[in-house]
Amino acid sequence: MINNTIKIYKKDIIKGEDGHKIFSVRVKEETVTALDKLAAKSNRSRNDLVNIILEHAVNNIEVVE
């Protein structure tokens, strides 16, 4: 089985706006809580983590017909 773990390295400083597109999405409260815990642990913003997770998912998804 392939290990699909995403490694997030702790960041020294949380950056501000980085010029990416902004959009809104509804997320379950427990997912937000988990993201906030990861954000605190990794010293990254919630936005930073969502981008890392989405990039990983987009690059590792398979559409089955």
Sequence and secondary structure as in RCSB ss.txt:
>XXXX:A:sequence
MINNTIKIYKKDIIKGEDGHKIFSVRVKEETVTALDKLAAKSNRSRNDLVNIILEHAVNNIEVVE
>XXXX:A:secstr
           SS     S         HHHHHHHHHHHHHHT  HHHHHHHHHHHHHHT     
